[in-house]
Amino acid sequence: MLFLLQRPHFPHFWKTGGERVLSVHCRDMELLARLLGGNERVKIMRFFLYHDDLIVSGATVADKTKSKGTVARKELNALTAIGFIERKKGKTYVMGRGGKATSKMKEVIGYKLNPFFPHNQALKDLLFDFELLDKRELANRFKPTGRIKLFVVAGVFLALENSRVDILLVGEAIKRPKAEKVFDALSAELGRDVVYAIMDVEEFLYRFKMYDKFVRDIVDMPHEKVIDKLTSDATVA
């Protein structure tokens, strides 16, 4: 059964006190987090840079970035103080209380990216350079979900806008709820929804051999195979 969810070069600059600081080209995401003030701040900045036209409540930011409420409020205050985001009144969806998944439209004073913050484009170039991510480490996150036979990355991980998915996960005995939690955490980390497809081996091979358009679009368009244990069963380009 297929499951789907919704869904740019690094060296730029960071300014402090009006001075240009040396650009850093870094594959280590932990270093990036330290440079910008921690993992939670990086996730929240990515969220606002990607959803640049939305007014969102603090509770929604905490939910979408998988951050603790107190931590999210601290980071939102800090980012507001430097002018990266601003407080705005508007109608937005607010998460239900007590951990409820339901949400409702309500007029609130929320947060929105400041479109006039002078370093927005530089930050986008820095924070959305997902080509730097270790693809093997990315695949390893899903090992506890089942026996992975094919793990393909495309889309956001290769800076491709027209890919059908960002990740294709094919395996045996895949625990879908556990896999979906990994995808949720990954989406929170990247600040945007990751488009993914999960299939068992039988479904994938059948759809591949039947020239299913969705599967063929994935394998015919640019992609990178991180794990491939199906080459004896199907020729996946």
Secondary structure as UniProt FT lines:
FT   STRAND          3..4
FT   STRAND          14..16
FT   TURN            17..18
FT   STRAND          19..21
FT   HELIX           29..36
FT   HELIX           39..50
FT   TURN            51..53
FT   HELIX           58..64
FT   TURN            65..66
FT   HELIX           69..81
FT   TURN            82..83
FT   STRAND          85..95
FT   TURN            98..99
FT   STRAND          103..113
FT   TURN            115..116
FT   TURN            118..119
FT   HELIX           120..127
FT   HELIX           130..132
FT   HELIX           135..140
FT   TURN            141..142
FT   HELIX           143..145
FT   STRAND          147..153
FT   HELIX           155..158
FT   STRAND          167..172
FT   HELIX           176..190
FT   STRAND          196..200
FT   HELIX           201..209
FT   TURN            210..211
FT   HELIX           213..220
FT   STRAND          224..228
FT   TURN            231..233
//
